[in-house]
Amino acid sequence: MLDMLDKWPELFNIILPKPFKPFGKLLFKPWYDARRKLFQKAHGIITVSNSYMDVVQGIIPKFPVENSEIVYFGTDVVKQRAEMKASPILPSPLQNIIKEKGELWAIYASTLGSNYDLDTLLDAAKLLKDREVNVKILIAGIGPLQDYVVSFINENKLTQAVYIGNPSSEMLSSIFSYCDIGLSMYTKDSSVTMPVKAFHYFAAGLPIINSLVGDLSSLLLSYNAGLNYEAEDSESLVNALHLLASDQKKREIMAKNSYDLASDFDTKIQYEKVAELVERVARKTP
């Protein structure tokens, strides 16, 4: 049984300098060959998104459909919503901040790394202030760009962005209960199509603003549960934030649709598919 959690070697292209990116398939050919051999040996294949299953079908078109399954990471919806209703546990940066009347909080809860659209996020925070869009961005997470993010906020005296540290999952659930928008922000080169954070945003009933192409992008459009913006384009991100900030009815509809979507991605439902696939493959394997 093979479980495809990431799209590699495509993922390695991110580290290549721009002039070398067109030669990624040639440079990483040994890894592409190794992946093809692994897929060919597998009796069953699981992927974490439709987009990744498309990769599998492109490599081994004749692989039996009944021996494959898309299983999203999902989240424990009941547990998260219970944590959201419990007594609030907030990190110290938020304990001294009062949410103003009419102000929206958009949360970015993810790794602070080069695969993420952090420059766009920080530039957007500057534009929000200049254009008097009443949105505050909460930034949660750790990573190699953590010091850069904190320094940028401090040096530019950004009032529209707050770094809140790396809260535990329980604390993050509490924070979600104060938020109005979830941010899914990746660079153009990202191979991610359905990030784990999306399931947490759904469970919290947050409309999502997203830069990814693939499963999440399609879901948000199909179910009217959020907006997509152009990766690495701060104007596009600010326009999406402004749209949700200025249209309460649209925001409430998207919030409800996001909340309803969560049940489809509950871990109980998703992981049952793994057991069913194993049983199907086992019955057919000599």
C-alpha positions in Angstrom: 0.0 0.0 0.0 1.5 3.4 -1.1 0.3 6.6 0.6 1.2 9.8 -1.4 1.4 12.6 1.1 3.4 15.1 -0.9 4.0 15.8 -4.6 7.6 15.0 -5.0 10.0 15.4 -6.7 8.0 18.4 -8.0 8.3 19.8 -4.4 12.1 20.0 -4.8 11.8 22.6 -7.6 11.0 25.2 -5.0 14.6 25.3 -3.8 16.0 25.7 -7.3 17.2 29.2 -8.4 14.8 30.6 -11.0 17.1 30.0 -14.1 17.3 26.3 -13.2 13.6 25.7 -12.6 12.8 24.7 -16.2 15.4 21.9 -15.8 13.8 20.4 -12.7 12.6 17.2 -14.4 16.0 16.6 -15.8 17.9 17.4 -12.6 15.6 15.2 -10.4 15.2 12.4 -13.0 16.4 9.7 -10.6 13.7 10.6 -8.1 11.0 10.7 -10.8 12.2 7.3 -11.9 12.1 6.0 -8.3 8.6 7.3 -7.9 7.3 5.6 -11.0 8.8 2.2 -9.9 7.2 2.6 -6.5 3.8 3.3 -8.0 4.2 0.3 -10.4 4.9 -2.1 -7.4 1.9 -0.9 -5.3 -1.2 -3.0 -4.9 -3.1 -0.1 -3.5 -2.6 3.7 -3.6 -3.9 6.5 -1.3 -3.4 10.2 -2.1 -4.4 13.2 0.0 -6.1 15.1 -2.8 -7.7 14.7 -6.2 -4.8 16.6 -7.8 -2.3 14.1 -6.5 -4.4 11.2 -7.8 -4.2 12.9 -11.2 -0.4 12.5 -10.9 -0.7 8.8 -10.2 -3.0 8.3 -13.1 -0.6 10.1 -15.4 2.2 7.8 -14.4 0.3 4.5 -14.4 -2.9 5.1 -16.4 -4.0 1.4 -16.2 -3.8 1.3 -12.4 -7.2 -0.2 -11.2 -9.4 2.6 -9.9 -10.9 0.4 -7.3 -7.5 -0.1 -5.8 -7.0 3.6 -5.2 -8.6 6.1 -2.8 -8.4 9.8 -2.0 -8.2 10.2 1.8 -7.9 13.8 3.0 -6.1 14.5 6.3 -9.2 15.9 7.8 -9.7 16.9 11.5 -11.7 15.8 14.5 -14.6 18.2 14.0 -16.4 17.4 17.3 -13.2 17.8 19.3 -12.2 21.1 17.7 -15.7 22.6 18.1 -15.8 21.6 21.8 -12.4 23.3 22.3 -13.8 26.4 20.6 -16.7 26.5 23.1 -14.6 26.0 26.2 -13.1 28.7 28.3 -10.9 30.8 26.1 -7.2 30.2 26.2 -5.3 32.9 24.5 -1.6 33.6 23.9 -0.2 36.7 25.7 -0.1 38.9 22.6 -3.9 38.6 22.3 -4.7 39.0 25.9 -3.9 42.7 25.7 -5.8 43.3 22.4 -9.4 44.3 22.3 -11.3 43.5 19.1 -12.9 46.7 18.0 -16.5 47.0 16.9 -16.7 46.2 13.2 -13.2 44.9 13.1 -12.5 41.5 11.4 -9.7 39.1 12.4 -8.1 37.0 9.6 -5.8 34.3 10.8 -2.8 32.8 9.1 -1.9 29.6 11.1 0.9 27.7 9.4 4.6 27.3 9.0 6.7 30.5 8.5 8.8 29.2 5.6 9.8 30.0 2.0 7.0 27.9 0.5 4.4 30.3 2.0 3.3 33.6 0.6 4.6 35.6 3.6 5.9 38.7 1.7 2.4 39.1 0.2 0.8 38.7 3.7 3.0 41.4 5.2 2.7 43.8 2.3 -1.1 43.3 2.4 -1.0 44.3 6.1 0.6 47.7 5.1 -2.0 48.2 2.4 -4.9 47.4 4.8 -3.8 50.2 7.0 -3.3 52.7 4.1 -6.7 51.9 2.7 -8.5 51.8 6.1 -9.8 48.3 5.6 -10.8 47.2 9.1 -9.1 43.8 9.1 -6.4 42.7 11.5 -4.2 39.7 10.5 -3.1 37.3 13.2 0.0 35.3 12.4 0.6 32.0 14.2 3.4 29.5 13.6 7.1 29.0 13.6 9.7 28.4 10.9 12.9 29.7 9.3 11.2 33.1 8.5 9.9 33.7 12.0 12.5 36.4 12.9 11.9 38.1 9.5 8.2 38.2 10.1 8.5 39.6 13.6 11.1 42.2 12.5 9.0 43.3 9.6 6.0 43.9 11.8 8.0 45.9 14.3 10.1 47.9 11.9 7.1 49.0 9.9 4.9 49.5 13.0 2.2 47.4 11.5 -1.0 47.7 13.5 -2.9 45.5 11.1 -0.7 42.4 11.8 0.1 40.7 15.1 2.5 37.7 15.6 0.9 35.5 18.2 3.6 32.8 18.5 3.1 29.1 18.1 -0.1 28.2 20.0 -1.1 24.6 20.8 -3.9 23.0 18.8 -6.2 23.6 21.8 -5.3 27.2 22.1 -5.6 27.7 18.3 -9.2 26.4 18.5 -9.9 29.1 21.1 -8.3 31.7 18.8 -10.5 30.5 15.9 -13.6 31.4 17.9 -12.6 35.1 17.7 -11.7 35.0 14.0 -13.7 35.8 10.9 -11.5 34.6 8.0 -8.9 31.8 7.5 -5.9 32.4 5.3 -4.4 29.7 3.1 -1.3 31.4 1.5 1.3 29.6 -0.6 3.7 30.8 -3.3 3.1 30.1 -7.0 5.6 27.2 -7.0 3.9 25.3 -4.2 2.8 21.7 -5.0 0.3 21.7 -2.1 -3.4 21.4 -3.2 -5.3 20.6 0.0 -3.6 21.9 3.2 -4.4 20.6 6.6 -5.2 24.1 7.9 -8.3 24.2 5.5 -10.0 21.4 7.5 -9.5 23.4 10.8 -10.9 26.5 9.1 -13.9 24.5 7.9 -14.5 23.1 11.4 -14.3 26.7 12.8 -16.8 28.0 10.1 -14.3 30.5 8.6 -14.5 31.7 5.1 -11.2 30.9 3.5 -9.0 33.2 1.3 -6.7 30.9 -0.6 -3.9 31.1 -3.2 -3.6 27.4 -4.1 -4.7 25.9 -7.3 -6.3 22.5 -7.1 -8.7 20.8 -4.6 -9.1 23.7 -2.2 -9.6 26.3 -4.9 -12.3 24.2 -6.5 -14.1 23.5 -3.3 -14.3 27.1 -2.3 -15.8 28.0 -5.7 -18.2 25.0 -5.8 -19.5 25.5 -2.3 -19.2 29.3 -2.0 -17.1 28.9 1.1 -14.4 31.5 0.4 -12.4 33.3 -2.2 -9.2 32.6 -4.2 -6.6 35.3 -4.7 -3.5 35.4 -7.0 -0.5 34.1 -5.2 2.3 36.6 -4.7 -0.1 39.5 -5.5 -0.8 41.7 -2.4 -3.4 43.8 -4.3 -5.3 40.6 -5.1 -5.2 39.5 -1.4 -6.3 43.0 -0.2 -9.1 43.0 -2.6 -10.4 39.7 -1.3 -10.1 40.8 2.3 -11.9 44.1 1.5 -14.7 42.2 -0.3 -15.4 40.0 2.8 -15.0 43.0 5.1 -17.4 45.1 3.2 -20.1 42.5 2.5 -21.4 41.0 5.8 -24.1 38.9 4.1 -21.6 37.3 1.7 -19.3 36.6 4.6 -22.0 35.0 6.7 -23.1 32.8 3.8 -19.5 31.7 3.2 -19.0 31.1 6.9 -22.1 28.8 7.0 -21.0 26.9 3.9 -17.5 26.4 5.3 -19.0 25.2 8.6 -21.2 22.7 6.7 -18.3 21.4 4.6 -16.4 20.3 7.7 -18.5 17.2 8.2 -17.3 15.8 4.9 -13.7 16.0 6.1 -14.1 14.6 9.6 -11.3 12.1 10.4 -13.8 9.4 11.2 -15.2 9.5 7.7 -11.9 9.9 5.9 -10.1 7.2 7.8 -12.9 4.7 7.2 -12.0 4.9 3.6 -8.5 3.6 4.4 -9.9 0.5 6.1 -12.3 -0.1 3.2 -9.5 0.2 0.6 -7.2 -2.2 2.5 -10.1 -4.8 2.6 -10.7 -4.4 -1.1 -7.1 -4.8 -2.0 -6.6 -7.7 0.4 -9.5 -9.7 -1.2 -7.9 -9.3 -4.6 -4.3 -9.8 -3.7 -3.1 -13.5 -4.0 
